[in-house]
Amino acid sequence: MDQMIRRMLRLHDPVELAQSPDWMELVELYDAMKKMLPAEYLASMGGYATVPISRRRRRRKWQPKQQQQEQRQQQRLQRQRERVWEEI
């Protein structure tokens, strides 16, 4: 399973993977089972597979960092506009 996840992360865009319910189920299984991987195997592979979407963040749609920052900036501007209208 670990090798399959590593291969999928190399071959596919993480955003596309995050949209797949099958991928999310696989990530949940991996999170639960990765503790059983032998230490020698982890050392040879460089640690656990880095899965960008964890079980804890499943409900939240993953967005690139720049897109998140732009969205936050737009929300701040909208709140400022609303305050200005309230004062008028």
The first five atom37 places (N, CA, C, CB, O) and aatype in JSON, in Angstrom:
{
  "aatype": [12, 3, 5, 12, 9, 1, 1, 12, 10, 1, 10, 8, 3, 14, 19, 6, 10, 0, 5, 15, 14, 3, 17, 12, 6, 10, 19, 6, 10, 18, 3, 0, 12, 11, 11, 12, 10, 14, 0, 6, 18, 10, 0, 15, 12, 7, 7, 18, 0, 16, 19, 14, 9, 15, 1, 1, 1, 1, 1, 1, 11, 17, 5, 14, 11, 5, 5, 5, 5, 6, 5, 1, 5, 5, 5, 1, 10, 5, 1, 5, 1, 6, 1, 19, 17, 6, 6, 9],
  "atom_mask": [
    [1, 1, 1, 1, 1],
    [1, 1, 1, 1, 1],
    [1, 1, 1, 1, 1],
    [1, 1, 1, 1, 1],
    [1, 1, 1, 1, 1],
    [1, 1, 1, 1, 1],
    [1, 1, 1, 1, 1],
    [1, 1, 1, 1, 1],
    [1, 1, 1, 1, 1],
    [1, 1, 1, 1, 1],
    [1, 1, 1, 1, 1],
    [1, 1, 1, 1, 1],
    [1, 1, 1, 1, 1],
    [1, 1, 1, 1, 1],
    [1, 1, 1, 1, 1],
    [1, 1, 1, 1, 1],
    [1, 1, 1, 1, 1],
    [1, 1, 1, 1, 1],
    [1, 1, 1, 1, 1],
    [1, 1, 1, 1, 1],
    [1, 1, 1, 1, 1],
    [1, 1, 1, 1, 1],
    [1, 1, 1, 1, 1],
    [1, 1, 1, 1, 1],
    [1, 1, 1, 1, 1],
    [1, 1, 1, 1, 1],
    [1, 1, 1, 1, 1],
    [1, 1, 1, 1, 1],
    [1, 1, 1, 1, 1],
    [1, 1, 1, 1, 1],
    [1, 1, 1, 1, 1],
    [1, 1, 1, 1, 1],
    [1, 1, 1, 1, 1],
    [1, 1, 1, 1, 1],
    [1, 1, 1, 1, 1],
    [1, 1, 1, 1, 1],
    [1, 1, 1, 1, 1],
    [1, 1, 1, 1, 1],
    [1, 1, 1, 1, 1],
    [1, 1, 1, 1, 1],
    [1, 1, 1, 1, 1],
    [1, 1, 1, 1, 1],
    [1, 1, 1, 1, 1],
    [1, 1, 1, 1, 1],
    [1, 1, 1, 1, 1],
    [1, 1, 1, 0, 1],
    [1, 1, 1, 0, 1],
    [1, 1, 1, 1, 1],
    [1, 1, 1, 1, 1],
    [1, 1, 1, 1, 1],
    [1, 1, 1, 1, 1],
    [1, 1, 1, 1, 1],
    [1, 1, 1, 1, 1],
    [1, 1, 1, 1, 1],
    [1, 1, 1, 1, 1],
    [1, 1, 1, 1, 1],
    [1, 1, 1, 1, 1],
    [1, 1, 1, 1, 1],
    [1, 1, 1, 1, 1],
    [1, 1, 1, 1, 1],
    [1, 1, 1, 1, 1],
    [1, 1, 1, 1, 1],
    [1, 1, 1, 1, 1],
    [1, 1, 1, 1, 1],
    [1, 1, 1, 1, 1],
    [1, 1, 1, 1, 1],
    [1, 1, 1, 1, 1],
    [1, 1, 1, 1, 1],
    [1, 1, 1, 1, 1],
    [1, 1, 1, 1, 1],
    [1, 1, 1, 1, 1],
    [1, 1, 1, 1, 1],
    [1, 1, 1, 1, 1],
    [1, 1, 1, 1, 1],
    [1, 1, 1, 1, 1],
    [1, 1, 1, 1, 1],
    [1, 1, 1, 1, 1],
    [1, 1, 1, 1, 1],
    [1, 1, 1, 1, 1],
    [1, 1, 1, 1, 1],
    [1, 1, 1, 1, 1],
    [1, 1, 1, 1, 1],
    [1, 1, 1, 1, 1],
    [1, 1, 1, 1, 1],
    [1, 1, 1, 1, 1],
    [1, 1, 1, 1, 1],
    [1, 1, 1, 1, 1],
    [1, 1, 1, 1, 1]
  ],
  "atom_positions": [
    [[0.83, -1.19, 0.0], [0.0, 0.0, 0.0], [0.87, 1.26, 0.0], [-0.94, -0.01, 1.21], [0.59, 2.22, -0.71]],
    [[1.93, 1.24, 0.8], [2.83, 2.39, 0.88], [3.44, 2.71, -0.48], [3.94, 2.13, 1.91], [3.49, 3.87, -0.89]],
    [[3.89, 1.69, -1.18], [4.5, 1.91, -2.49], [3.49, 2.41, -3.5], [5.15, 0.63, -2.99], [3.82, 3.23, -4.36]],
    [[2.26, 1.92, -3.41], [1.23, 2.38, -4.33], [0.92, 3.86, -4.08], [-0.04, 1.53, -4.19], [0.74, 4.63, -5.03]],
    [[0.84, 4.27, -2.82], [0.58, 5.67, -2.5], [1.72, 6.55, -3.0], [0.38, 5.87, -0.98], [1.49, 7.61, -3.57]],
    [[2.94, 6.1, -2.78], [4.1, 6.87, -3.28], [4.06, 7.03, -4.79], [5.4, 6.19, -2.85], [4.34, 8.11, -5.32]],
    [[3.71, 5.95, -5.49], [3.66, 6.0, -6.96], [2.54, 6.94, -7.41], [3.44, 4.59, -7.55], [2.72, 7.72, -8.35]],
    [[1.39, 6.88, -6.76], [0.27, 7.75, -7.13], [0.64, 9.23, -6.91], [-0.99, 7.39, -6.32], [0.28, 10.08, -7.72]],
    [[1.34, 9.52, -5.82], [1.75, 10.9, -5.55], [2.76, 11.4, -6.58], [2.34, 11.01, -4.14], [2.79, 12.59, -6.9]],
    [[3.58, 10.49, -7.1], [4.54, 10.89, -8.13], [3.86, 11.13, -9.48], [5.63, 9.83, -8.28], [4.26, 12.02, -10.23]],
    [[2.84, 10.32, -9.79], [2.25, 10.35, -11.12], [1.08, 11.32, -11.28], [1.8, 8.98, -11.47], [0.79, 11.75, -12.4]],
    [[0.4, 11.66, -10.18], [-0.82, 12.44, -10.3], [-0.75, 13.72, -9.47], [-2.02, 11.6, -9.86], [0.0, 13.82, -8.5]],
    [[-1.55, 14.67, -9.88], [-1.67, 15.95, -9.18], [-2.4, 15.73, -7.85], [-2.41, 17.0, -10.06], [-3.48, 15.13, -7.84]],
    [[-1.85, 16.2, -6.72], [-2.51, 16.0, -5.43], [-3.92, 16.59, -5.37], [-1.67, 16.61, -4.33], [-4.78, 16.07, -4.65]],
    [[-4.18, 17.66, -6.1], [-5.51, 18.27, -6.1], [-6.51, 17.31, -6.73], [-5.49, 19.62, -6.86], [-7.62, 17.13, -6.23]],
    [[-6.12, 16.7, -7.84], [-7.0, 15.73, -8.5], [-7.23, 14.52, -7.6], [-6.4, 15.28, -9.84], [-8.35, 14.01, -7.51]],
    [[-6.19, 14.06, -6.95], [-6.33, 12.92, -6.05], [-7.28, 13.24, -4.91], [-4.97, 12.49, -5.5], [-8.1, 12.41, -4.52]],
    [[-7.19, 14.44, -4.37], [-8.03, 14.83, -3.24], [-9.51, 14.85, -3.59], [-7.6, 16.19, -2.72], [-10.35, 14.76, -2.7]],
    [[-9.83, 14.97, -4.84], [-11.22, 14.99, -5.27], [-11.81, 13.6, -5.41], [-11.35, 15.73, -6.57], [-13.02, 13.45, -5.62]],
    [[-10.99, 12.59, -5.3], [-11.45, 11.21, -5.46], [-11.79, 10.6, -4.1], [-10.37, 10.36, -6.17], [-10.95, 10.55, -3.21]],
    [[-13.03, 10.13, -3.94], [-13.4, 9.48, -2.67], [-12.58, 8.21, -2.42], [-14.89, 9.14, -2.67], [-12.28, 7.88, -1.27]],
    [[-12.23, 7.5, -3.48], [-11.41, 6.29, -3.32], [-10.03, 6.64, -2.76], [-11.26, 5.55, -4.68], [-9.5, 5.93, -1.91]],
    [[-9.45, 7.75, -3.24], [-8.15, 8.18, -2.74], [-8.24, 8.55, -1.26], [-7.63, 9.39, -3.55], [-7.37, 8.2, -0.47]],
    [[-9.31, 9.25, -0.9], [-9.48, 9.65, 0.49], [-9.62, 8.43, 1.4], [-10.7, 10.57, 0.64], [-9.1, 8.42, 2.52]],
    [[-10.32, 7.43, 0.93], [-10.46, 6.19, 1.72], [-9.11, 5.5, 1.87], [-11.48, 5.24, 1.05], [-8.77, 5.0, 2.94]],
    [[-8.33, 5.48, 0.79], [-7.0, 4.88, 0.84], [-6.1, 5.62, 1.81], [-6.38, 4.86, -0.56], [-5.34, 4.99, 2.55]],
    [[-6.17, 6.94, 1.82], [-5.36, 7.75, 2.73], [-5.75, 7.46, 4.19], [-5.52, 9.25, 2.41], [-4.88, 7.38, 5.06]],
    [[-7.04, 7.32, 4.45], [-7.48, 7.0, 5.8], [-6.93, 5.65, 6.25], [-9.02, 7.0, 5.88], [-6.47, 5.5, 7.38]],
    [[-6.98, 4.67, 5.36], [-6.43, 3.35, 5.68], [-4.93, 3.43, 5.93], [-6.73, 2.35, 4.55], [-4.41, 2.81, 6.85]],
    [[-4.24, 4.2, 5.09], [-2.79, 4.35, 5.24], [-2.45, 4.99, 6.57], [-2.22, 5.17, 4.09], [-1.52, 4.55, 7.25]],
    [[-3.2, 6.04, 6.96], [-2.95, 6.7, 8.25], [-3.07, 5.71, 9.4], [-3.93, 7.86, 8.46], [-2.29, 5.77, 10.36]],
    [[-4.04, 4.81, 9.31], [-4.26, 3.85, 10.38], [-3.19, 2.75, 10.39], [-5.64, 3.23, 10.25], [-2.85, 2.23, 11.45]],
    [[-2.68, 2.39, 9.23], [-1.79, 1.23, 9.13], [-0.3, 1.56, 9.05], [-2.17, 0.44, 7.95], [0.53, 0.66, 9.19]],
    [[0.05, 2.81, 8.84], [1.46, 3.13, 8.61], [2.34, 2.86, 9.83], [1.59, 4.58, 8.23], [3.56, 2.73, 9.68]],
    [[1.76, 2.76, 11.0], [2.54, 2.46, 12.21], [3.14, 1.05, 12.16], [1.66, 2.6, 13.46], [4.1, 0.76, 12.87]],
    [[2.58, 0.19, 11.33], [3.05, -1.19, 11.24], [4.22, -1.38, 10.28], [1.91, -2.08, 10.81], [4.79, -2.48, 10.21]],
    [[4.6, -0.34, 9.56], [5.71, -0.48, 8.62], [7.02, -0.68, 9.37], [5.81, 0.75, 7.69], [7.26, 0.0, 10.36]],
    [[7.86, -1.61, 8.91], [9.13, -1.86, 9.59], [10.06, -0.64, 9.53], [9.83, -3.07, 8.97], [10.06, 0.1, 8.55]],
    [[10.82, -0.44, 10.58], [11.74, 0.71, 10.67], [12.77, 0.68, 9.55], [12.45, 0.72, 12.03], [13.13, 1.73, 9.01]],
    [[13.25, -0.52, 9.19], [14.25, -0.63, 8.11], [13.67, -0.16, 6.77], [14.75, -2.08, 7.99], [14.34, 0.52, 5.99]],
    [[12.43, -0.54, 6.54], [11.77, -0.15, 5.29], [11.6, 1.37, 5.25], [10.39, -0.85, 5.15], [11.89, 2.01, 4.24]],
    [[11.14, 1.96, 6.37], [10.96, 3.41, 6.42], [12.28, 4.15, 6.21], [10.35, 3.83, 7.75], [12.33, 5.16, 5.52]],
    [[13.35, 3.62, 6.81], [14.66, 4.25, 6.65], [15.1, 4.2, 5.19], [15.71, 3.57, 7.54], [15.66, 5.17, 4.68]],
    [[14.86, 3.09, 4.52], [15.28, 2.96, 3.12], [14.43, 3.83, 2.19], [15.19, 1.49, 2.68], [14.9, 4.26, 1.14]],
    [[13.17, 4.1, 2.59], [12.28, 4.9, 1.75], [12.3, 6.38, 2.12], [10.86, 4.37, 1.86], [11.72, 7.2, 1.41]],
    [[12.97, 6.73, 3.21], [13.04, 8.13, 3.62], [11.88, 8.56, 4.49], [0.0, 0.0, 0.0], [11.54, 9.74, 4.53]],
    [[11.26, 7.63, 5.19], [10.14, 7.97, 6.08], [8.81, 7.62, 5.46], [0.0, 0.0, 0.0], [8.74, 6.98, 4.41]],
    [[7.75, 8.07, 6.12], [6.41, 7.8, 5.63], [6.16, 8.54, 4.33], [5.36, 8.19, 6.68], [6.78, 9.57, 4.06]],
    [[5.23, 8.01, 3.53], [4.82, 8.72, 2.32], [4.15, 10.02, 2.76], [3.84, 7.84, 1.44], [3.33, 10.02, 3.67]],
    [[4.5, 11.1, 2.11], [3.92, 12.39, 2.46], [2.6, 12.52, 1.72], [4.89, 13.57, 2.11], [2.58, 12.72, 0.5]],
    [[1.52, 12.4, 2.46], [0.19, 12.5, 1.87], [-0.34, 13.89, 2.17], [-0.78, 11.38, 2.43], [-0.51, 14.24, 3.34]],
    [[-0.6, 14.71, 1.13], [-0.98, 16.09, 1.36], [-2.34, 16.27, 2.03], [-0.99, 16.81, 0.08], [-2.58, 17.31, 2.65]],
    [[-3.2, 15.29, 1.94], [-4.52, 15.4, 2.53], [-4.62, 14.36, 3.63], [-5.65, 15.2, 1.47], [-4.56, 13.16, 3.37]],
    [[-4.76, 14.8, 4.85], [-4.88, 13.85, 5.95], [-6.33, 13.66, 6.33], [-4.07, 14.32, 7.16], [-7.2, 14.41, 5.89]],
    [[-6.58, 12.68, 7.12], [-7.93, 12.35, 7.55], [-8.56, 13.53, 8.29], [-7.93, 11.11, 8.44], [-9.76, 13.77, 8.16]],
    [[-7.78, 14.25, 9.06], [-8.31, 15.35, 9.84], [-8.77, 16.51, 8.98], [-7.27, 15.84, 10.82], [-9.62, 17.29, 9.41]],
    [[-8.25, 16.65, 7.78], [-8.59, 17.78, 6.92], [-9.54, 17.38, 5.8], [-7.33, 18.39, 6.32], [-9.72, 18.13, 4.84]],
    [[-10.15, 16.21, 5.91], [-10.98, 15.71, 4.82], [-12.16, 16.62, 4.5], [-11.48, 14.34, 5.16], [-12.48, 16.81, 3.33]],
    [[-12.79, 17.17, 5.51], [-13.98, 17.98, 5.28], [-13.66, 19.31, 4.62], [-14.68, 18.23, 6.58], [-14.53, 19.92, 4.0]],
    [[-12.45, 19.74, 4.73], [-12.04, 21.02, 4.18], [-11.44, 20.8, 2.79], [-11.02, 21.72, 5.11], [-10.56, 19.96, 2.62]],
    [[-11.9, 21.53, 1.83], [-11.41, 21.39, 0.47], [-9.97, 21.9, 0.39], [-12.31, 22.16, -0.53], [-9.67, 23.01, 0.81]],
    [[-9.09, 21.08, -0.14], [-7.69, 21.46, -0.24], [-7.53, 22.46, -1.38], [-6.78, 20.22, -0.46], [-8.06, 22.27, -2.48]],
    [[-6.78, 23.52, -1.1], [-6.49, 24.54, -2.1], [-5.01, 24.88, -2.04], [-7.37, 25.81, -1.89], [-4.41, 24.83, -0.96]],
    [[-4.43, 25.23, -3.16], [-3.04, 25.67, -3.12], [-2.9, 26.88, -2.19], [-2.55, 26.03, -4.53], [-3.84, 27.66, -2.03]],
    [[-1.75, 27.02, -1.59], [-1.51, 28.06, -0.58], [-1.8, 29.46, -1.14], [-0.08, 27.99, -0.07], [-2.41, 30.29, -0.46]],
    [[-1.36, 29.72, -2.35], [-1.58, 31.05, -2.93], [-3.08, 31.33, -3.08], [-0.88, 31.16, -4.3], [-3.53, 32.44, -2.83]],
    [[-3.83, 30.32, -3.48], [-5.27, 30.5, -3.65], [-5.93, 30.75, -2.3], [-5.89, 29.26, -4.32], [-6.86, 31.56, -2.21]],
    [[-5.48, 30.08, -1.24], [-6.01, 30.32, 0.1], [-5.73, 31.75, 0.54], [-5.4, 29.32, 1.1], [-6.6, 32.41, 1.1]],
    [[-4.51, 32.22, 0.29], [-4.15, 33.58, 0.67], [-5.0, 34.61, -0.07], [-2.66, 33.83, 0.41], [-5.44, 35.6, 0.52]],
    [[-5.22, 34.38, -1.36], [-6.05, 35.3, -2.14], [-7.49, 35.31, -1.62], [-6.03, 34.91, -3.63], [-8.12, 36.36, -1.54]],
    [[-7.98, 34.13, -1.26], [-9.34, 34.04, -0.75], [-9.47, 34.78, 0.58], [-9.75, 32.58, -0.59], [-10.45, 35.48, 0.81]],
    [[-8.49, 34.63, 1.45], [-8.5, 35.35, 2.73], [-8.46, 36.86, 2.52], [-7.32, 34.92, 3.6], [-9.17, 37.6, 3.19]],
    [[-7.64, 37.31, 1.58], [-7.54, 38.74, 1.27], [-8.87, 39.27, 0.77], [-6.44, 38.99, 0.22], [-9.29, 40.36, 1.17]],
    [[-9.55, 38.52, -0.09], [-10.86, 38.94, -0.58], [-11.87, 39.01, 0.56], [-11.35, 37.98, -1.67], [-12.69, 39.92, 0.59]],
    [[-11.82, 38.07, 1.48], [-12.73, 38.1, 2.62], [-12.47, 39.32, 3.5], [-12.59, 36.81, 3.44], [-13.41, 39.94, 3.98]],
    [[-11.19, 39.66, 3.72], [-10.86, 40.85, 4.51], [-11.4, 42.11, 3.85], [-9.33, 40.95, 4.69], [-11.98, 42.97, 4.51]],
    [[-11.2, 42.22, 2.54], [-11.69, 43.38, 1.81], [-13.21, 43.48, 1.89], [-11.25, 43.32, 0.34], [-13.75, 44.57, 2.05]],
    [[-13.88, 42.35, 1.79], [-15.35, 42.35, 1.88], [-15.8, 42.83, 3.25], [-15.9, 40.95, 1.59], [-16.75, 43.62, 3.35]],
    [[-15.14, 42.37, 4.31], [-15.49, 42.81, 5.67], [-15.25, 44.31, 5.83], [-14.68, 42.03, 6.72], [-16.06, 45.0, 6.46]],
    [[-14.15, 44.82, 5.27], [-13.87, 46.26, 5.35], [-14.96, 47.06, 4.63], [-12.49, 46.58, 4.74], [-15.4, 48.09, 5.13]],
    [[-15.38, 46.59, 3.47], [-16.44, 47.28, 2.73], [-17.74, 47.3, 3.53], [-16.68, 46.6, 1.37], [-18.44, 48.31, 3.58]],
    [[-18.05, 46.17, 4.17], [-19.27, 46.11, 4.97], [-19.21, 47.09, 6.14], [-19.49, 44.68, 5.5], [-20.22, 47.71, 6.47]],
    [[-18.05, 47.23, 6.76], [-17.89, 48.18, 7.87], [-18.1, 49.61, 7.39], [-16.51, 48.03, 8.51], [-18.74, 50.41, 8.07]],
    [[-17.56, 49.93, 6.23], [-17.71, 51.27, 5.67], [-19.18, 51.56, 5.43], [-16.9, 51.41, 4.36], [-19.67, 52.64, 5.75]],
    [[-19.9, 50.59, 4.86], [-21.33, 50.8, 4.6], [-22.11, 50.95, 5.9], [-21.9, 49.62, 3.79], [-23.07, 51.72, 5.95]],
    [[-21.71, 50.26, 6.95], [-22.39, 50.38, 8.24], [-22.2, 51.77, 8.83], [-21.88, 49.32, 9.21], [-23.1, 52.29, 9.49]],
    [[-21.05, 52.36, 8.59], [-20.75, 53.69, 9.14], [-21.51, 54.79, 8.41], [-19.25, 53.95, 9.07], [-21.79, 55.85, 8.98]],
    [[-21.84, 54.55, 7.18], [-22.52, 55.58, 6.36], [-23.95, 55.67, 6.71], [-22.38, 55.29, 4.88], [-24.67, 56.48, 6.13]]
  ]
}
